[in-house]
Amino acid sequence: MKRDWSTHALVKYTLLQLPVIVLMTIVLFAMRQWLNIPLWLIWCIIGFWTIKDIVMFPVVWRSYDQSRPGDPTSIIGMRGTVTERLAPTGYVQVRGELWRGEIMQGAPPIEQSTYVRVIEIQGLTIFVQPEDEEKKKT
């Protein structure tokens, strides 16, 4: 199975989560003196918090990855999958994001599950062409 996230994103995510875990540990141990919290409960809370961070990483890693800039024009040339028939508009999934897609004027409809390439972007609409068509031109 190919991983999409980079080591840089993992390191950045981990370094941003560590201060919260350390602060929470300090607060819990300080509260232990006044509230008589059992030591096993403190370690369970810290463990569950750490597991939560590990489970959340696959969901949020894109926001920590600098190799995928927020500039929407960075998706030009990328491969996408049609999720709703393009006739001439529909929806296309590119890099895990759903975009309103449109085919060029006069082009035949593109069916669902077809691979397409992004050739242009205007606002929140991407203009695509079937991947087969692109290969014929080159």
C-alpha positions as CSV (number, residue, x, y, z in Angstrom):
1,M,0.0,0.0,0.0
2,K,1.5,3.4,-1.1
3,R,1.5,6.1,1.6
4,D,0.7,9.6,0.5
5,W,2.0,11.5,3.5
6,S,5.6,12.7,3.8
7,T,8.0,12.2,6.6
8,H,8.2,16.0,6.9
9,A,4.4,16.1,7.6
10,L,4.7,13.3,10.3
11,V,7.6,15.1,12.0
12,K,5.8,18.5,11.9
13,Y,2.5,16.9,13.3
14,T,4.4,15.1,16.0
15,L,6.3,18.3,17.1
16,L,3.1,20.3,17.2
17,Q,1.3,17.6,19.3
18,L,4.2,17.1,21.9
19,P,3.7,20.4,23.7
20,V,0.0,19.7,24.3
21,I,0.8,16.2,25.7
22,V,3.6,17.6,28.0
23,L,1.4,20.5,29.2
24,M,-1.5,18.0,29.9
25,T,0.9,15.7,31.8
26,I,2.1,18.6,34.0
27,V,-1.5,19.8,34.7
28,L,-2.7,16.3,35.5
29,F,0.2,15.6,37.9
30,A,-0.3,19.0,39.5
31,M,-4.0,18.3,39.9
32,R,-3.1,14.9,41.4
33,Q,-1.8,16.6,44.5
34,W,-5.1,18.5,45.2
35,L,-7.7,16.0,43.9
36,N,-6.0,12.8,44.7
37,I,-6.3,11.4,41.2
38,P,-5.0,7.8,40.9
39,L,-1.7,7.5,39.0
40,W,-3.2,4.8,36.7
41,L,-5.9,7.2,35.6
42,I,-3.4,9.9,34.7
43,W,-1.5,7.5,32.5
44,C,-4.7,6.2,30.9
45,I,-5.7,9.8,30.0
46,I,-2.2,10.5,28.6
47,G,-2.3,7.2,26.6
48,F,-5.8,7.8,25.2
49,W,-4.8,11.4,24.2
50,T,-1.7,10.0,22.4
51,I,-3.7,7.3,20.7
52,K,-6.2,10.0,19.6
53,D,-3.3,12.0,18.0
54,I,-2.1,8.8,16.2
55,V,-5.6,8.0,14.9
56,M,-6.1,11.6,13.7
57,F,-2.9,11.9,11.7
58,P,-4.2,10.1,8.6
59,V,-7.2,12.5,8.6
60,V,-5.2,15.8,8.9
61,W,-1.8,15.1,7.4
62,R,-2.4,17.2,4.3
63,S,-2.6,20.4,6.4
64,Y,0.9,19.6,7.7
65,D,2.5,18.8,4.3
66,Q,4.2,21.8,2.6
67,S,4.8,19.8,-0.5
68,R,1.1,20.3,-1.3
69,P,0.7,24.0,-1.4
70,G,-2.7,25.6,-0.8
71,D,-2.6,27.3,-4.3
72,P,-5.4,25.6,-6.3
73,T,-3.5,26.0,-9.5
74,S,-1.1,23.4,-8.2
75,I,-3.6,20.7,-9.3
76,I,-3.2,21.6,-13.0
77,G,-1.9,18.5,-14.7
78,M,-3.0,16.2,-11.9
79,R,-5.1,13.0,-12.4
80,G,-8.6,12.9,-11.1
81,T,-11.6,10.6,-11.1
82,V,-15.1,11.5,-12.2
83,T,-17.5,10.9,-9.4
84,E,-20.6,12.3,-11.1
85,R,-21.0,12.2,-14.9
86,L,-19.7,15.3,-16.6
87,A,-22.3,16.4,-19.2
88,P,-20.8,19.1,-19.3
89,T,-20.6,19.7,-15.5
90,G,-20.3,17.3,-12.6
91,Y,-17.9,16.4,-9.9
92,V,-14.3,15.2,-10.0
93,Q,-12.1,14.0,-7.2
94,V,-8.6,15.2,-7.3
95,R,-6.1,14.4,-4.5
96,G,-8.9,13.4,-2.2
97,E,-10.8,16.7,-2.7
98,L,-14.1,17.0,-4.5
99,W,-14.2,19.7,-7.2
100,R,-16.9,20.9,-9.6
101,G,-15.7,19.7,-12.9
102,E,-16.5,20.8,-16.5
103,I,-15.5,19.5,-19.9
104,M,-14.6,21.8,-22.7
105,Q,-17.4,23.0,-24.9
106,G,-18.4,20.5,-27.6
107,A,-16.7,17.6,-26.0
108,P,-18.7,14.4,-25.4
109,P,-19.9,13.6,-21.8
110,I,-17.4,11.8,-19.5
111,E,-18.8,8.9,-17.5
112,Q,-18.4,8.2,-13.8
113,S,-15.2,6.5,-12.7
114,T,-13.3,7.7,-15.7
115,Y,-9.8,9.1,-15.1
116,V,-9.3,12.7,-16.2
117,R,-6.5,15.3,-16.2
118,V,-7.0,18.8,-14.9
119,I,-6.1,21.3,-17.7
120,E,-7.4,24.6,-16.3
121,I,-9.0,26.1,-13.2
122,Q,-11.3,29.1,-12.9
123,G,-12.5,29.9,-9.4
124,L,-13.7,26.6,-7.9
125,T,-14.4,24.9,-11.2
126,I,-11.8,22.7,-12.9
127,F,-11.7,22.0,-16.6
128,V,-10.8,18.4,-17.5
129,Q,-10.3,16.1,-20.4
130,P,-10.3,12.3,-20.4
131,E,-6.8,10.8,-19.8
132,D,-7.1,8.7,-23.0
133,E,-7.5,11.8,-25.1
134,E,-4.4,13.4,-23.5
135,K,-2.3,10.4,-24.3
136,K,-3.4,10.4,-28.0
137,K,-2.2,14.0,-28.4
138,T,1.4,13.2,-27.1
